[in-house]
Amino acid sequence: MRIAIIGKGNVGKALGSGLEAAGHEVKFGHRDPQERVEDAADWGEVIVLAVPFPAVRDAAEHIGSRADGKPLIDVTNVLDSNGDMALGFSTSGAEELQKMLPKAKVIKAFNTVFAKHQGTGRIGEERLTAFVAGDGQDAKRTVMALSEDIGFEPVDCGPLSASRYLEPMGMQLIGLSYGMGLGVDIGYRLVRG
């Protein structure tokens, strides 16, 4: 599958590495004129948005109608420039992105995993959970399959509005890592009994 990754920071590179290792084609789009967002979004069958939250609106403008009808994976965490949550429980960054790109099939995924582990879906031998939320069932199945290809255990969290709960989970992980000093070798795994 052709995966366009918008953003070439730690998250974009890690997901790109994992998807390539799983046999998918990856093309990056970012500020470099040689790797334009528009070109990558045109080319991709699936688009991954892996930019800092304050850059989402600008990236969405560059993606535009190129995302129409395609799964658009929102990996962002809703952190403002001070590191605080920019949105709360009445909406989510993913839902706001859906409003910006109404014909895209926005799916929230991978925001509850540190970049270090996004390329493998694991910490050591432990398989991490990829929590996936979205309204389009076909798009959600595609994203769940991609997450499994990387090595995650995907879990369907329901509609896109469930992103309101996934985004604070990402913030909690960041708080545990940096605020509580646990480091980045931590992650979520859904345990079933």
Residue pairs with C-beta under 8 A, 6 or more apart in sequence:
1 24
1 25
1 45
1 46
1 142
1 146
2 24
2 25
2 27
2 43
2 44
2 45
2 46
3 16
3 19
3 24
3 25
3 26
3 27
3 44
3 45
3 46
3 47
3 48
3 146
4 26
4 27
4 28
4 29
4 40
4 41
4 43
4 44
4 46
4 47
4 48
5 12
5 15
5 16
5 26
5 27
5 28
5 29
5 40
5 47
5 48
5 50
6 12
6 28
6 29
6 30
6 37
6 40
6 41
6 47
6 48
6 49
6 50
6 51
6 59
6 62
6 63
7 28
7 30
7 48
7 49
7 50
7 51
7 55
7 59
8 28
8 30
8 32
8 35
9 50
9 51
9 52
9 115
10 115
10 116
11 50
11 75
11 110
11 115
11 118
12 28
12 30
12 48
12 50
12 51
13 115
14 115
14 116
14 117
14 118
14 119
15 48
15 50
15 75
15 110
15 118
15 119
15 150
16 26
16 28
17 119
18 118
18 119
18 120
18 121
18 149
18 150
18 151
19 26
19 146
19 149
19 150
20 26
21 119
21 150
22 146
22 149
22 150
23 149
24 146
24 149
27 35
27 39
27 40
27 43
27 44
28 35
28 40
29 35
29 36
29 37
29 38
29 39
29 40
29 41
29 62
30 37
36 62
37 59
37 62
37 63
38 62
38 63
38 64
38 66
40 47
41 47
41 62
41 63
41 64
41 66
41 67
42 66
44 70
45 70
46 70
46 71
46 72
46 73
46 142
46 143
46 146
47 63
47 66
47 67
47 70
47 71
47 72
47 73
47 104
48 72
48 73
48 75
49 56
49 59
49 60
49 63
49 72
49 73
49 74
49 75
49 76
49 97
50 75
50 76
51 59
51 76
52 76
52 79
53 76
53 77
53 78
53 79
53 80
53 86
53 93
54 80
54 81
56 76
56 93
56 96
56 97
56 100
57 100
60 97
60 100
60 101
61 100
63 72
63 101
63 104
64 101
65 103
67 101
67 103
67 104
68 101
68 103
68 104
69 103
69 104
69 105
70 104
70 105
70 139
71 104
71 105
71 107
71 136
71 139
71 142
71 143
72 97
72 101
72 104
72 105
72 106
72 107
73 107
73 108
73 109
73 110
73 143
73 146
74 93
74 94
74 97
74 106
74 107
74 108
74 109
74 111
74 163
75 109
75 110
75 111
76 93
76 97
76 111
77 93
77 111
77 167
77 170
77 171
77 174
78 85
78 86
78 87
78 92
78 93
78 167
78 171
79 85
79 86
79 171
79 174
80 86
83 174
85 167
85 168
85 171
86 93
87 93
87 96
87 167
88 164
89 164
89 165
89 168
90 164
91 164
92 108
92 160
92 161
92 163
92 164
92 166
92 167
93 163
93 167
94 106
94 107
94 108
94 133
94 134
94 160
94 163
94 167
95 106
95 160
95 161
95 163
95 164
97 104
97 106
98 104
98 106
98 135
98 160
105 134
105 135
105 136
105 138
105 139
106 134
106 135
106 160
107 132
107 133
107 134
107 136
107 139
107 140
107 143
107 160
108 131
108 132
108 133
108 134
108 157
108 160
108 162
108 163
108 166
108 167
109 130
109 131
109 132
109 133
109 143
109 147
110 118
110 130
110 147
111 166
111 167
111 169
111 170
112 129
112 131
112 166
112 169
112 170
112 173
112 187
112 188
113 121
113 128
113 130
113 152
113 187
113 188
114 173
114 177
114 184
114 186
114 187
116 184
116 185
117 123
117 128
117 184
117 185
117 187
118 150
119 150
120 150
120 151
121 127
121 128
121 130
121 147
121 150
121 151
121 152
121 153
122 128
122 151
123 185
123 186
123 187
126 187
126 189
127 151
127 152
127 153
127 189
128 152
128 153
128 187
128 188
128 189
129 152
129 153
129 154
129 155
129 188
129 189
129 190
130 144
130 147
130 148
130 150
130 152
130 153
130 154
130 155
131 155
131 157
131 166
131 169
131 188
131 190
132 140
132 143
132 144
132 147
132 154
132 155
132 156
132 157
133 140
133 156
133 157
133 158
133 159
133 160
133 161
133 162
133 163
133 166
134 140
134 143
134 159
134 160
135 159
135 160
140 156
143 154
144 154
144 156
145 154
147 154
148 154
153 189
153 190
155 190
157 165
157 166
169 188
173 186
173 187
173 188
176 182
176 186
177 183
177 184
177 186
